[in-house]
Amino acid sequence: MTQSGTGSEARTAPSTQSATPDRPRYDVTLRGNADGSRWTGRQRVSFRNASTGPLREVYLRLWGNGVDKCGSTGTPPAVRVSKVRGGTASRPTVNCTALRIALPKPLAHGERTSVSFDVSITVPERNDRFGREGAFRFLGNALPVLAVHDAKGWHLDPYVSTGESFYALVSDFRVALDHPSNLKIPATGRTSTHPGRRGRSVTVSVARRVRDFAWAAGPFRTAVETTPGGVRVKSYWAPETSATGVNLTRKDGAAAVDRFGKEFGRYPYGEIDLVMTSEFGGGMEYPGLVLLGTTEEGSAVVHEVAHQWWYGIVGNDEYGAPWLDESFAQYANARFYGWDTRDCWSEVDWPSDRTALTNSMAYWAAHRGEYHLVYTAGSCALADLERTLGADTMARLLKRYAHDHWYGVSTTAAFKKATQSVTDEDLSPFWKRHRIR
């Protein structure tokens, strides 16, 4: 995410179990109303227990409820789940962003099962990643997804509007969206649109090994091109969006997906959607889809495309270690544009002794004025690391590191270990200077 303008961790006791439930498969069918502001239907998710012990429960994250929490008086939550099958649902917790489902019997290691439920989604009246702008609807983090249980227990962290709280294992999605034919539907995955009932169409999207699913709806203008590297770039923009900005975004977006494919590993999804409007704040990344506020100067498209690798392909706990995606995406952005990063940060610029680049969103949400450091100090630290190691060694490190964590989950400790392995110089002073703890 790029910026335009207090949380506490809520995890159960740690365990030694592997991240689970893994290999989720989501099958979703939704029907949208006349303007795409309300979607109702059915969702099924199957999954495997990867942990060594039995799995007795799962949690759904209802991130769409994050801002309004459990709804105001007389207003239900934006995302509601009902008629659960395959388990017994409790009342939503963590401000209606977590729903526990007890399984009918313990799921043994390696076994699969599924739960299904009705889902109702109402797009809020605000311009946000889950929100709207004029006739256009954004449905980021709207679909319920499985929470992760790993060595730290269940990750049930609170929603944050400054930055992200999201953490998910790679999953497969098949989503069928029934909508009025006058609405265009950019979405995660490879999409195809077919005639539906009178005046309606069905857009079907299939996405493999992605961490989330997002879509948008509205009377977008569209264009499609294929990059020299073979990636299909589908552009969607609101008619009032700056034509100059749209053209620049399309140009830079196509160039970025090919360049980062060479630098970090080939983009595996075949297609990426660029969704542009004039008033959206900054940008927001999703697998295969980015939302972009676009002006005559362009947009944050390069940073958001970099997130396809740093968060999307190489995953991380965005609440626990946001620097692992934001700092890396901004470093890639700086390299793309050739920014001068010499002397771009100094130890004297840290606001306090408590400030560290590797702080979690629990800290940044309570110190919003410092959150920019994840972008500024973080990208500067990686640029300084490039100068310390040498450009060629840094390039090999990032490509190898991405390869080793492809579709997996990265950690600060793993990155530090990988970096130390490519040099004989003791990097302890470097980590200390840049507060990478």
N, C-alpha and C positions, 0 to 999 in steps of 0.2 A: 504494500500500500504506500502511496505517497500522501503527504499531509497537505491540508489546506487550512490552514488555521492552527476511586480507591478500591482497588480490589484486594482480596486476600485469597491465598491458595486454599482449596477445599479438596483435599485428597485423603483417602483412607490410609491405613498403616501400610508401610512398604512391604513388598514381598520380593522373592527372587524369580518370579514367573516371567516368561517371555511376553512380549506385547500381544495382546489379544483383545477382542475377537478379530481374527485375521481373515484374509481372502473374502471380504464381504461382497455380496452381489445384490444390487438394488434393482428392483423392477417396479416402475412407477407409472401410473396412468392418471392424468389430471385433466380436468376440463376448466377452461378459463371463461370468465364472463365477457361482456361486450367490450370492455376497455382493458382487459388483462389485469384488473386490480384484485380479483378474487379467483382462487383456484381450489378445486375440490376433487378428491378422488381417493385412490387406494395405493398403498405402498407396501411392498414386501421386501424384506432383507434377509438373506441367508448368510451364514457365517460359520467359521470353524473355530474350535477352541485350540489355540496354540500353546496355552500354558500347560505346565506339568500337572497341575492340580485340576480338580473339577471346576467347571464354570456354572455357577448357580443363578447368575443374573446378568443382565446387560443394561446399559443406560443409553437412551437416545438424547442427543443434544438438540434442543430446540432453539438454535441461536437466534432465530427471527424474533424471539421474545426478549432479546437482550436489552434493548433500549427501554421499552415500555414495561418490561418485567411481566407481572401477572395481569396487566391491563388496569386501566382506571375504572372508577365506579361505573358500572353499566356497560363497560366495553370489554369484551373478552380478549384474551391474548391473541396476537396476530397469527400464531401457529398453534393449531389444536390437533391433538391426536385422540382418536376414539375407536371403539370396537376392535380392541386388540385381540389377536389370536396368536396362539403359540406361547403365551405367557400371561402373567397377571400384572397389570400396571398399577403402580402406586400413584399418589398425587405428585404433580411436578414440584421440584425443589430448585434451589439455586436461582431464585427469582424466575421460576417457570422456564428455565433453560435446560433442565435435566429431568428426565423421566425414567425411573427405574422400572424394569420389567423382570419379574421373577420367572425363571424358567420352570416348567412343570416337573422336571427332574434334572439332576446335575448332568452337565454335558462333559463327557470324558475327553481327555487329550486326543486330538485328531478327529473328533466327531464333528459333524455339521448338524445344524438345525436352522430354523427360520422363525421369524415373527412377522406378522402383517397387521395393518391397521388402516383405518380411514384417516385422511389428513385434510385439514382445511387451512388455507393460507390467505390472509388478507394483507395486501400491500399497504404499509403505513403512509400517512399523508405527510411525508417529508422527503427531501432530496438526500438520499443516503444509499449505501450499497444494498440495503433492503428498503426500498422506498420508491419515489416517483418524481419525475420532472415533467410538468405539463402532461402531454398525452403519452409519456413514456414510463414504463415500469421496469424496475430493477429488482431481480430476485436472487440476490447473493445471500448465501447461508440461510435460505428459506426452507430447504428440504431437511427434515430430521435425518441425522446421521449418527452412527454408533460412536460412543465415547471409547477411549483407549484405556486399557488396564495394562500396566507394565510394572517394572520393578518398584516404582513409586506408588503403586496402587491405582485406583480409578482416578482419572484426570477429570475432575468436575470443577474446573476453575470458573470464576465468574466472567461474564461478558465485559469487554472493555470497548469503548467507542474510540479512544485514542489508541491506535494500534489494533492488534488482533489477539484473540484468545484461542484460536483454532488449532486442533491437533487431531490428525486422523491418519490411519493407515491406508495404503492404496486399495482401491475398490473398483469394481466394475459396475457401470450403470447402464440401464436401458430405460429411457424416459420417453413416454408418449404424451404430447401436449396437444389437446384438442382446443382449437381457438378460432375466433372469427378470421376469415380469410384476409381481411384488410390489415391484420396485424402481422408484422414480421417478427420471427422468434430466433434471435441469436442464442446459442446454447453451447455448453461444454460438449465436446465430442464431435463425431461426424454426424451431421444432420441431413435429413431428407424430409421434404414436405409433400404430403399427398392430399387429394381431395377428401373431404369428410362429408358430413351431411350438408344440406343446403346452406350456403353462405359460410361454411366453416371448412377448416383444413386441419390436418393432423401432422404436426412436426415430430418426427421420431429421431431421437439422438442416442447414439451408442458410444460410450466412452469406456475404455479399458485402462485399468491401473492408474486411476486418478484419485485425488484426495477429497474431492468435493464436486458438487454439480451446481451450476448457476445458469440462469437464463434471463433474458429481458424480453419485453413485448412492447410494440408500438408501431406507428406508421413510419418506419425508418426508410431512408433511401439506402441503396445497397450497391456494392461493387465487389467483384471477386477477381483475384489474381493469384498466380502461382509463382513463388520465388524461384530464383535459379537453383536453390537447394531442394526444390520439390515440395515445399510447404504451401498449402492452400490458405491464403489470407482472405477472409471474408470481412468486409468493412460495412458497418451499419452506422448511420448518423442521422440526427434530427435535422430537418430541413433548414432551420435557422442557424445551424452551426457554421462557423467560418469556413468557407471553401478553401482558403489558404491553409488553415489549420488542419482540415481534413486531409488535404493532399500531402502535407508535411507528415502527418501522423501515419498515413498509409505508407509513405516512402520509408520513414525511419523504422516503422514496425516490421516491414518486410526485410529490411536490411539487418535489423537486430536479430530476428529469429534465425537467419542464416549465419550471422557472425557468431552468435552464442552457440549455435549448433557445432561450429568448428572448434570453438574454444573449450566448451564444456562437455560435448557429446551430442550427437544428432538428435534433434527434436523428434520425439517418438510418436506424436499424436496425429501427424498428417495435416491437421487443420487448426487454425486459431482465428477467433472472432475479435475484432476491434469495435467496441461500441462507444460512440462519441456523441456527446451533447455539449451545449454551451455553458451550462451552469453546474454540472456535476463537480463536486469538490475534489480536486487532485485526481487520483486514480485508485483503482482497486483490482487486484489480481484474483483470478480463479483459473483452474486448469482449462486451457483452451479458450479462455474468454477473459477480456479485460474491459473494465468500465473506465472511461476517460473524459474528464472535463477538457474541452478543446477550444482554444482561442486562435487568433491569427498567429501567435507564436508557436502553436503546436500543442503538445500535450506531454504527459509523463509516460508515453508509450514504451520507451526503451527500458526504463526502470521496471515497468510492469511486465514486459516481455522477459526480462531477466528473472523475474519471479517464477517463470515456468520451470526453471531449473532450481532456483534457490527458494524452496518451500514446496514446489509442485513435484518435481522429479526427485530432488534430494530433500527429503522431508525434515521437519524439526517441530518441536513443541513451541508454537509461536507465543504462548503465554510464558513459558518457563525460560526461553532463550530467544527473544525476538531478534537479537543481533545476527543470528545465524541465517536469517533470510533477508532482513532489511539492509544490513550493512553490506552483505554480499551483492545484493541487487544494485545498490547505489554505487558500489565499487565498479561493477560492470558498466553501469550507466556512465560513470566518469571516464572510464577507458574508451567507451564508444565515442564520446564527444571530444576526447583528447584534452580534458581539463588538466590544468597545471595543479598537481597535488603536492608539490614541494612545500614544506613548512606550512601545511594547511591545518595543523593542530599542534597544540603545545600542552605540556603537563599543567601549566598554570591556568589553563582554561577549564579544568574540572571544577564544578561548583562546590563540591564538598568531599570529605573523605569517604562518604557513603556511596558516592556516585561511581559506578563501574559500568563499563560497556556491556558486561555480561549480566547486568541486573535483569530480573524478571519484570513482567508487566505489573506485578503487584507494586513494585517500586515506581515504575514510570507512570502508572495511573495516579499515584499519589504525588508525583512530581511532574506534572504535565509540561511545565515550562522547560524541563530538561530533556524531554523525549527526543528532541531533534538530534541529540547526541548519537542516537542509534544510527542516524543517517550520516551526520557530519563526521563525528569522531570515528565512527565505525568504518566508513569508506576510507578515511585518512589512514587509519591503522592498517588496513589491507594494502593501501598504496605504499605505506612505509615498509610493510613486509615484503612487497615486491622489490623495493630498492635494496632491502637487506639481503634477500635471497638471490636477486638477479631476475630479470624479466623472463628469461627462458625457464629457469627453475620454477618460478611462480606459476607460469603457464602449465608446466608439466604437473605440478602439484595439484592445481585446481581440476585439471582434466582427470587425473588419477583419482582424486578425492571424490569427484562426482561419480566416476565409474564405480568406486568401491561402495558408495551409498545410494546407487541408482535404485529408485523405488523404495528405499529404506528410510531410516531416520538418523540424522546426524546429531552430534552433541559437541559442545565446546571441547570437552576432553579428547574426543576423537580427532577433531581438527588440529588441536595442539600436538597430539601424538604424530599425526601424519606429517605435519609441518616440520617437527623436529627430526623426523626420519630422513629428510632430504638435505640436511645440512649438518656439518660437524660443529658449528657454532652453537654455544649454549644460548637458547632463546629465552631463558628465564627473565633476564632483564627487559627484553622486548615485551613480554606478556605483562610484566609489572608496570612498565612505563605506559602502556596503552590500557591498563586496567582490564585485561582479559583474564578473568579468574576462574 
